[in-house]
Amino acid sequence: MASGVALAERIDDRFEADGPWPLPDGWMWAEAQSFADVVGGGTPSNAADPGNFDADGVPWITPADLSGYSGSTIRKGARSLSAMGLQRSSTQMLPAGSVLISSRAPVGYCVVAEVPVCTNQGFKSLQLKGPIDPFFIRYFVLYARRRLNDAASGTTFKELSGRAMERIVFPLAPVVEQRRIVKMVDALFAEIAEGEAALAAARKGLDTFRRALLKAAVTGELTKDWRTDNPATETGHDLLARIAEDRATKAPAKGRGRRNADAPPPDSATLPELPDGWAWGTLDALSWASSYGTSVKCAQDASGIAVLRIPNIREGEIVYGDLKFATTELSLEPSDFVAPGDLLVIRTNGSETLIGRGGVCYLKPDQPTYLASYLIRFRLLGGELMWRWVSKFFESPPVRQWMTRQIASSAGQYNVSQSNLASLLVPVPPASEMAEILWRVSDALAAAADTLVMLDAEAADATRLKQSILKAAFEGRLVLQDPTDEPASTLLARQTASPTAIRLKRGRGRKSTA
């Protein structure tokens, strides 16, 4: 048999395209099919039959098993196939060391099989033919994920076909250099991971700080020192009395929405103790009406009234981006449209954590705007100071704890009722202290936001650094080359039975103009 170099030189003439960048001596560009068999997967034909699955059966990997997964190897997915399920499926067993590459939803997740496994149809895996380091291949997939996406096709979702996977070109180093590269990348990534863990801890610390800050705000702990130096000239009871007078003059327009009958003040003996001068008031007492929104179908390209949805509630405020519009005409009065002082609360959703999240409208929308039926609107009184207070209260841990106790569930949906929300007790400090609390909270949250921006920038730097490391690795610049290492071309020539089956490019390629 001719030497690997001579073989590669002969085959060189059969291919027009070279690799996308030059490679060191001893390296080559090789199509996946030249060093691996591309293996798809499958799902049992009767997927709903529980007999297809067995917790102690054959490990069966799906792309969902790799979502959020940071490991480099895998030995088991969420489900395993029984012997019957394996027989009913078109999947194939892959030996340990195979490189599992998700081919859709999304393209480019990549791990190495730690034990024999099989996959569903969302993979185009590489079963390596020779002594190629699977982790070297995995690192290149992570580096070249965009290239894999570019090679995928489809309209509903992109998918990388088996044929397209076979023709993806990989830079192959001599095997011993592959191992040196993997060892170096592992070491460098481990250092970066320590930094990323510190960033994650700092981010978690900011979340903890935010919760603690808001709890201290709505319980009066945040301004304990301020009250000592600033005796109140009026109380929260005085503020509630003024609001009650204003409430008595208002009524829902033409019966839209409702206002509950005036309720007696809550029994303070059964409630947490408030600071001197503070008072309890229900959400109903702080608003003059409440109502549900419309259940009319909405779309981005419809021509009806703009309708606010859950994505429009962000961090206690209403934002007007990403609007959808009613597909049919709504019978509304001008007074029905969303206006400053409206508190929108998520009342039903499939995610329990979203229930009871609220946002206040501070700015009048630039077009007539209504709300979806899975929101409840409370039309707040008391002016912008009170609106901002209620907004921050809805973000605080006491409210989240209260919501958890009120949430009901039905048919996979969680919900909280209008009457329960109306009974929510809101601590009301004197107006002067309320203003001080909101100023302190705003100042602290602004500082936290600046810190978060810095953490995000550092996380982005870590991501870019990892890509830079991989770029250097696959350009042959990360570790020193050893001229005594067996060239990759020799390896491929030795493991290929037929010279015409080889699809490879040798040596220093010219840069692609693509």
PyMOL commands that set and color helices and strands:
alter all, ss='L'
color gray80, all
select helices_A, chain A and resi 4-12+32-35+50-52+63-66+83-88+134-143+145-151+162-166+175-219+221-229+236-248+253-255+268-270+310-312+334-336+352-354+383-395+397-406+418-422+431-474+488-495+499-501
alter helices_A, ss='H'
color red, helices_A
select strands_A, chain A and resi 28-31+36-39+53-61+73-74+79-81+99-103+107-113+118-119+125-128+169-172+279-282+287-292+298-299+306-308+313-314+317-318+324-326+342-346+348-349+358-360+369-371+375-380+408-410+413-415+425-428+504-506
alter strands_A, ss='S'
color yellow, strands_A
deselect
rebuild
show_as cartoon
